[in-house]
Structure formats: structure tokens, C-alpha cells
């Protein structure tokens, strides 16, 4: 049978893990993260288009970047539907 100290330590570890999960979830859903990914997506695609020799790399990179932004706005809707169907009671 675990001692009181062991149980306290275990509870503290669980609380710390929960705080870490909350921070990670906050980052995953933050606009800062989405904005950074959109900027990086734009830069990488611009570089690719430039190296590939396609005209107007700065303009042509906008479409995939906008597609990414739209997908980040729509995916939570699909997530809610998926959760309702998979975890229905």
C-alpha cells in the first residue's frame, strides 16, 4: 500500500503533467502558432517557386498560404463532428 508521501508525490506529478498538457494545447490552438506557420509556409513556397523558375513567386505563394489558413479555421469543425461520432455515448 502506498504511503501518504508517495501519493502526494504522485498527485504532484499528475498536476505538473496536466499543466504541461494545458500549455501544449494552448500553443496548438494559438493564433501565434497559426500565424508563424502561415509565414513559414509562405516563405518556403516562395523559395520553391523561385528556385523552380516559376514566374511571380511572391504572388503565386499566396494561394497555398491562404489554403493553409482556411484549413486551420475549418479543421476544428471537422474535429467536433469526428469526436461526436467516435465518442458518442
KOLKE-816847 format. One record per residue (C-alpha): residue number from 1; residue in three letters; x, y, z. Coordinates in pm, 1 decimal. Example, Ala and Ser with C-alpha at 12.3 -4.5 7.8 and 13.67 -1.06 7.14 Angstrom:
<bafis>
pavo / pator / u / v / w
1 / ALA / 1230.0 / -450.0 / 780.0
2 / SER / 1367.0 / -106.0 / 714.0
</bafis>
This chain:
<bafis>
pavo / pator / u / v / w
1 / UNK / 0.0 / 0.0 / 0.0
2 / UNK / 143.9 / 339.8 / -97.5
3 / UNK / 239.8 / 586.1 / 172.2
4 / UNK / 91.8 / 933.7 / 206.4
5 / UNK / 418.4 / 1082.5 / 76.8
6 / UNK / 412.4 / 859.7 / -230.9
7 / UNK / 52.1 / 956.8 / -300.3
8 / UNK / 135.7 / 1326.4 / -258.4
9 / UNK / 427.1 / 1289.7 / -497.6
10 / UNK / 208.2 / 1108.8 / -748.5
11 / UNK / -59.7 / 1379.9 / -725.6
12 / UNK / 205.3 / 1648.1 / -775.5
13 / UNK / 335.9 / 1467.5 / -1085.4
14 / UNK / -15.8 / 1442.1 / -1226.1
15 / UNK / -75.7 / 1813.6 / -1164.4
16 / UNK / 251.5 / 1902.5 / -1337.5
17 / UNK / 164.4 / 1679.9 / -1632.1
18 / UNK / -178.4 / 1846.3 / -1658.0
19 / UNK / -16.0 / 2192.6 / -1658.8
20 / UNK / 217.6 / 2082.2 / -1938.6
21 / UNK / -73.4 / 1939.7 / -2140.1
22 / UNK / -267.7 / 2265.1 / -2093.0
23 / UNK / 31.7 / 2472.6 / -2211.2
24 / UNK / 80.6 / 2247.7 / -2514.0
25 / UNK / -288.9 / 2264.2 / -2603.4
26 / UNK / -285.4 / 2640.8 / -2565.4
27 / UNK / 8.9 / 2665.5 / -2806.0
28 / UNK / -150.1 / 2423.6 / -3054.2
29 / UNK / -464.1 / 2635.8 / -3078.2
30 / UNK / -299.0 / 2979.4 / -3058.4
31 / UNK / -315.3 / 3235.5 / -3334.6
32 / UNK / 55.5 / 3299.4 / -3282.4
33 / UNK / 134.6 / 2943.2 / -3391.1
34 / UNK / -101.1 / 2963.4 / -3688.8
35 / UNK / 46.9 / 3296.7 / -3795.5
36 / UNK / 404.2 / 3166.5 / -3767.9
37 / UNK / 320.1 / 2855.7 / -3969.7
38 / UNK / 147.4 / 3069.6 / -4234.5
39 / UNK / 454.4 / 3294.2 / -4264.1
40 / UNK / 690.2 / 2995.3 / -4281.2
41 / UNK / 464.1 / 2826.7 / -4537.2
42 / UNK / 469.0 / 3140.6 / -4749.9
43 / UNK / 847.6 / 3170.9 / -4729.8
44 / UNK / 915.7 / 2804.9 / -4812.8
45 / UNK / 672.8 / 2802.8 / -5104.7
46 / UNK / 813.2 / 3132.6 / -5232.9
47 / UNK / 1163.2 / 2986.8 / -5221.8
48 / UNK / 1048.7 / 2670.9 / -5400.8
49 / UNK / 867.7 / 2865.0 / -5673.2
50 / UNK / 1168.3 / 3094.6 / -5717.1
51 / UNK / 1411.0 / 2800.6 / -5746.6
52 / UNK / 1173.4 / 2620.2 / -5983.3
53 / UNK / 1179.2 / 2924.7 / -6209.2
54 / UNK / 806.7 / 2986.7 / -6195.2
55 / UNK / 708.4 / 3347.9 / -6255.7
56 / UNK / 587.1 / 3579.1 / -5979.8
57 / UNK / 691.1 / 3366.2 / -5681.3
58 / UNK / 575.6 / 3625.2 / -5426.8
59 / UNK / 224.9 / 3637.1 / -5573.8
60 / UNK / 191.4 / 3265.4 / -5651.1
61 / UNK / 287.9 / 3172.0 / -5294.6
62 / UNK / -17.6 / 3346.2 / -5154.7
63 / UNK / -267.4 / 3079.6 / -5269.5
64 / UNK / -118.4 / 2784.1 / -5075.2
65 / UNK / -70.1 / 3006.2 / -4770.7
66 / UNK / -434.9 / 3113.7 / -4778.3
67 / UNK / -535.3 / 2748.9 / -4822.7
68 / UNK / -342.0 / 2666.2 / -4505.4
69 / UNK / -511.0 / 2945.0 / -4310.5
70 / UNK / -855.6 / 2832.5 / -4428.3
71 / UNK / -778.2 / 2472.8 / -4333.1
72 / UNK / -680.0 / 2578.3 / -3980.8
73 / UNK / -1012.5 / 2756.2 / -3946.1
74 / UNK / -1217.8 / 2463.8 / -4079.3
75 / UNK / -1042.1 / 2169.1 / -3911.9
76 / UNK / -1187.4 / 2239.1 / -3563.7
77 / UNK / -1535.5 / 2195.7 / -3713.0
78 / UNK / -1442.1 / 1854.1 / -3851.3
79 / UNK / -1279.1 / 1767.3 / -3518.1
80 / UNK / -1603.0 / 1837.2 / -3330.0
81 / UNK / -1802.9 / 1624.0 / -3573.4
82 / UNK / -1546.3 / 1343.0 / -3552.2
83 / UNK / -1547.0 / 1349.3 / -3171.5
84 / UNK / -1927.2 / 1339.0 / -3164.0
85 / UNK / -1935.9 / 1035.9 / -3392.3
86 / UNK / -1643.7 / 841.2 / -3247.9
87 / UNK / -1714.4 / 911.6 / -2881.8
88 / UNK / -2093.1 / 913.4 / -2886.0
89 / UNK / -2249.1 / 757.0 / -2579.4
</bafis>
